[in-house]
Amino acid sequence: MPIAGFSAVVTLAALYLAGRRDLGAATLPNRAQRRPRLRLLFGQLGLSIRLVGSSVIGWVCALAITGMVLGLTAKSAEASISGSSVRAVFSRLGAPGAGTQAFLGVSFLIVAVLVAFLAAGQIGAARSEEAEGRLDHLLVRPVARLSWLAGRAAIAVAILVAGALVAGAATWLGAASQGAAVSFTALIGAGVNTVPPALCLFGIGVLALGAWPRAAPYVVYAVLGWSLLARSPVRPPPAAGWPTRHCSTRWPQPLQSAPTGRQAPPGSGPGSRAPSLAR
């Protein structure tokens, strides 16, 4: 009975509304027309920022949430990892020990992967802008292709640095809320340390975009996937040694837990180890 009664009411309402409106008109007003939104449309650079704005905000929020989760779980993970077989994995990744610093150092490899995916996404966005014909409206005007590409590259660099800084700050905020003794400066440095490999990956994508535009996104993601395989804790096959000699696969080494009262040994640069998370 309730279903039949509801159906009858809805049918009568539909007949009533259909009898009051004109053919092709609607009962509710048409709001398809809106005022033009000209924000950031001051030139080629502003247009590029507007085109990637929504996706970049999503990626930055994802990096912030990831950093916050890592920071919130760092102190509890110290007790869980101590005495387990995970310490051996940490040692192979370059972070001996099972303290909060070692956990955060290894965890920042996740942040590095996300930042690298963000760089790869910028190559995909640039290729999509060209493939879908939006770039044609700029190139028929006094805008050179080199100028457009330089603007996209500058925006990508700013996005990568901003995302890395947000991840480092969010990690410190989460760790500090749990009482973990970690340095804000060290975590910001850890975030910045994830930028160089992403920039190198972006450079490979720009090269592919100029030489083979249609395959540029596939080339970037292929290099990224092979890099992750070559730098995984599982020993890769002998052929995987080739990409580790190139900058695109030089993922930042995990931050090490330095002994109390000591600093990291001199000469430990980006090519060897990342700065220590000393208390």
Buried (B, 14 or more C-beta within 10 A) or exposed (E): EEEEEEEEEEEEEEEEEEEEEEEEEEEEEEEEEEEEEEEBEEEBBBBBBBBBEEBBEEBBEBBBEBBBBBBBBBBEBBEEBEEEEBBEBBBEBBBBBBBBBBBBBBBBBBBBBBBBBBBBBBBBBBBEBBEEEEBEEBEEEEBEEEEBBEBBBEBBBEBBBBBBBBBBBBBBBBBBEBEBEBBBEBBBBBBBBBBBBBBBBBBBBBEBBEEEEEEBBEBBBEBBEBBBBBBEEEEBEEEBEEBBEEEBBBBBBBBBBBEEEEEBEEEBEEEEBBBBBBB
